[in-house]
Amino acid sequence: MTATSHLSDNLTLLDHETSLLVRTAATLDDATIRAASRCEGWTRAHVLSHIARNADGLANLVSWAVTGTPVAMYESPQARDEDIAAGSTRSAQEILNDLTESAARFAAAATGLAGPPERSEVEMRTGRRVLGGQLPTLRLLEVVFHHVDLDAGYTFADADPGFVRRAIRNAVERMKASGNAPAISLRGDNGDTWSVGEGAQEVTGTNAALLLWLARSDGAGVSGKDALPELPAWG
């Protein structure tokens, strides 16, 4: 069955962003892959191993959406953590191979989501219920955000501008839902604006810089009249 435009577009963008991630990973050797990432307590090797296991976990949920038979995203939280830790000890080439092969497995499985599976409900490891058609978007978020977390040259400025705008909108909605977000007004590229609460404090920067601040509390590229407020945890 032919994929809907929304699903097809997401899969196309995912393929592009995955290729950029693989290109970055291929530049890392056995020394640089052990350097610290933006994720506290994780090296770049941990981050790449996590991305690979996420591909397989989401592929399990694709299977659920396609067949209707429930499949857990991961065997258990402990098994997930152990797999990431074990994977991080491998050589740079082994990690690169795993990253590439797991991404290909997810991409191949995701083509089966077109049609009724897009509307099938599955359960994430956190218990959150999502539709099958959302899985490529969730994978895209993992690929782009953790590519930035590698701290190896790629930034949100290198990501698709439309994706960055959607990610900011999603972050704003998450903050509103948290119930403890500061009242801020965000002003980004080309007049893009977003508000939380009464929007009392204006924070400005490029869309890429705003997203980095919202997602990772890195305010190096944004500014406001007053000190930047503390943001709720990304989760």
C-alpha positions as CSV (number, residue, x, y, z in Angstrom):
1,M,0.0,0.0,0.0
2,T,1.3,3.5,-0.8
3,A,2.4,5.6,2.1
4,T,0.5,8.8,2.9
5,S,2.3,12.0,2.2
6,H,2.8,12.7,5.9
7,L,4.4,9.3,6.5
8,S,6.4,9.4,3.3
9,D,7.7,12.9,4.0
10,N,8.8,11.8,7.5
11,L,10.5,8.7,6.3
12,T,12.3,10.7,3.6
13,L,13.5,13.3,6.2
14,L,14.5,10.5,8.6
15,D,16.6,8.8,5.8
16,H,18.4,12.2,5.2
17,E,19.0,12.8,8.9
18,T,20.2,9.3,9.5
19,S,22.7,9.6,6.6
20,L,24.1,12.8,8.3
21,L,24.4,11.0,11.6
22,V,26.2,8.0,10.0
23,R,28.6,10.5,8.3
24,T,29.4,12.0,11.7
25,A,29.8,8.7,13.4
26,A,32.2,7.5,10.6
27,T,34.6,10.4,11.6
28,L,35.0,9.0,15.1
29,D,37.9,6.7,16.0
30,D,38.4,4.5,19.0
31,A,39.7,7.6,20.9
32,T,37.3,10.3,20.0
33,I,34.3,8.0,20.4
34,R,35.1,7.8,24.1
35,A,34.9,11.5,24.6
36,A,32.1,12.9,26.7
37,S,28.8,13.7,25.0
38,R,26.1,16.3,26.0
39,C,24.3,13.5,27.8
40,E,25.5,13.5,31.4
41,G,27.5,10.3,32.2
42,W,27.5,9.1,28.6
43,T,30.3,9.1,26.1
44,R,29.7,9.4,22.4
45,A,29.9,5.6,22.3
46,H,27.0,5.4,24.8
47,V,24.9,7.8,22.7
48,L,25.4,5.9,19.4
49,S,24.7,2.6,21.1
50,H,21.5,4.1,22.5
51,I,20.4,5.3,19.0
52,A,21.0,1.8,17.6
53,R,19.0,0.1,20.4
54,N,16.2,2.8,20.0
55,A,16.0,1.8,16.3
56,D,15.4,-1.9,17.2
57,G,13.0,-0.9,20.0
58,L,10.9,1.2,17.7
59,A,11.0,-1.5,15.1
60,N,9.4,-3.8,17.7
61,L,6.6,-1.2,18.0
62,V,6.3,-1.1,14.2
63,S,5.7,-4.8,14.2
64,W,3.0,-4.4,16.8
65,A,1.3,-1.7,14.7
66,V,1.5,-3.8,11.5
67,T,0.5,-7.2,12.9
68,G,-1.7,-6.2,15.9
69,T,0.3,-8.5,18.1
70,P,1.7,-6.6,21.2
71,V,5.5,-6.5,21.3
72,A,7.4,-4.7,24.1
73,M,9.8,-2.0,23.0
74,Y,12.5,-3.5,25.1
75,E,12.8,-6.8,27.0
76,S,13.1,-4.8,30.2
77,P,14.4,-1.4,31.5
78,Q,17.5,-3.3,32.9
79,A,18.1,-5.1,29.6
80,R,17.9,-1.8,27.7
81,D,20.5,-0.2,30.0
82,E,22.8,-3.2,29.9
83,D,22.7,-3.3,26.1
84,I,23.6,0.3,25.9
85,A,26.5,-0.1,28.4
86,A,27.8,-3.2,26.7
87,G,27.5,-1.6,23.2
88,S,29.6,1.4,24.4
89,T,32.6,-0.8,25.0
90,R,33.0,-1.9,21.4
91,S,35.3,-0.5,18.8
92,A,34.3,2.6,16.7
93,Q,33.9,0.5,13.6
94,E,31.6,-2.0,15.4
95,I,29.5,0.8,16.8
96,L,29.2,2.4,13.3
97,N,28.2,-1.0,11.8
98,D,25.5,-1.4,14.5
99,L,24.2,2.1,14.0
100,T,24.0,1.6,10.2
101,E,22.4,-1.8,10.3
102,S,19.9,-1.0,13.0
103,A,18.8,2.1,11.2
104,A,18.3,0.1,8.0
105,R,16.2,-2.4,9.9
106,F,13.9,0.3,11.2
107,A,13.6,2.0,7.8
108,A,12.7,-1.3,6.1
109,A,10.1,-2.1,8.8
110,A,8.6,1.4,8.8
111,T,7.5,1.2,5.1
112,G,4.9,-1.3,6.3
113,L,3.1,1.4,8.4
114,A,1.2,2.8,5.5
115,G,-2.6,2.4,5.7
116,P,-4.4,0.9,8.8
117,P,-1.1,0.4,10.8
118,E,-0.7,4.2,10.9
119,R,-3.8,4.4,13.1
120,S,-2.9,1.4,15.3
121,E,-2.1,2.2,18.9
122,V,1.1,0.9,20.5
123,E,2.7,1.5,23.9
124,M,6.1,3.1,24.4
125,R,8.5,1.9,27.2
126,T,7.2,4.7,29.4
127,G,3.6,3.5,29.1
128,R,2.8,6.4,26.7
129,R,0.3,5.3,23.9
130,V,1.1,6.5,20.4
131,L,-0.1,5.7,16.9
132,G,1.9,3.7,14.5
133,G,2.2,6.6,12.2
134,Q,4.0,8.6,14.9
135,L,6.9,6.1,15.1
136,P,9.0,7.6,12.3
137,T,8.6,11.0,13.9
138,L,9.7,9.7,17.2
139,R,12.7,8.0,15.6
140,L,13.5,11.3,13.8
141,L,13.6,13.1,17.1
142,E,16.0,10.5,18.5
143,V,18.3,10.8,15.5
144,V,18.4,14.6,15.4
145,F,18.6,15.3,19.1
146,H,21.2,12.7,19.8
147,H,23.2,13.7,16.8
148,V,23.5,17.1,18.5
149,D,24.3,15.4,21.8
150,L,27.4,13.8,20.2
151,D,28.9,17.3,20.3
152,A,30.9,16.4,17.2
153,G,30.1,19.3,14.8
154,Y,26.4,18.8,14.0
155,T,24.0,21.3,15.6
156,F,20.3,22.1,15.3
157,A,21.3,24.7,12.7
158,D,22.2,21.8,10.4
159,A,18.8,20.1,10.8
160,D,15.7,20.7,8.6
161,P,14.3,24.2,9.5
162,G,10.7,22.9,9.4
163,F,11.7,20.1,11.8
164,V,13.3,22.6,14.2
165,R,10.2,24.8,14.2
166,R,8.0,21.7,14.9
167,A,10.4,20.6,17.7
168,I,10.2,24.1,19.3
169,R,6.4,24.0,19.1
170,N,6.4,20.5,20.7
171,A,8.7,21.7,23.5
172,V,6.5,24.7,24.2
173,E,3.4,22.4,24.4
174,R,5.3,20.1,26.8
175,M,6.2,23.0,29.0
176,K,2.6,24.2,29.1
177,A,1.5,20.7,30.1
178,S,4.1,20.4,32.8
179,G,2.3,23.0,34.9
180,N,5.6,24.6,36.2
181,A,7.0,26.4,33.2
182,P,8.1,30.0,33.3
183,A,6.0,32.6,31.5
184,I,8.2,33.3,28.4
185,S,7.8,34.6,24.9
186,L,10.3,33.1,22.3
187,R,11.3,35.1,19.3
188,G,13.3,33.3,16.6
189,D,14.0,33.3,12.9
190,N,11.9,35.2,10.4
191,G,9.5,36.5,13.0
192,D,8.7,33.0,14.5
193,T,7.2,33.4,17.9
194,W,5.9,31.1,20.7
195,S,4.5,31.9,24.1
196,V,4.2,30.0,27.4
197,G,1.7,31.4,29.9
198,E,1.5,35.2,29.8
199,G,4.9,35.4,27.9
200,A,6.2,37.9,30.4
201,Q,9.9,37.5,29.6
202,E,11.1,37.6,26.0
203,V,13.9,35.3,25.0
204,T,15.4,35.7,21.5
205,G,17.8,33.7,19.3
206,T,17.9,31.7,16.2
207,N,15.4,28.8,16.1
208,A,18.3,26.4,16.4
209,A,19.6,28.2,19.5
210,L,16.2,28.4,21.1
211,L,15.7,24.6,20.6
212,L,19.1,23.9,22.2
213,W,18.1,26.0,25.2
214,L,14.7,24.3,25.5
215,A,16.0,20.8,25.0
216,R,19.3,20.9,26.8
217,S,19.2,24.1,28.9
218,D,22.2,25.5,26.9
219,G,21.5,29.2,26.6
220,A,24.8,30.2,25.0
221,G,23.0,31.4,21.8
222,V,19.9,33.0,23.3
223,S,19.4,36.2,25.3
224,G,16.8,38.1,27.3
225,K,16.5,41.3,29.2
226,D,16.8,39.4,32.5
227,A,18.6,36.2,33.5
228,L,17.3,33.2,31.6
229,P,14.7,31.3,33.7
230,E,15.1,27.7,34.7
231,L,13.2,25.4,32.5
232,P,11.4,22.2,33.4
233,A,13.2,18.9,32.7
234,W,12.9,17.8,29.1
235,G,12.1,14.3,30.2
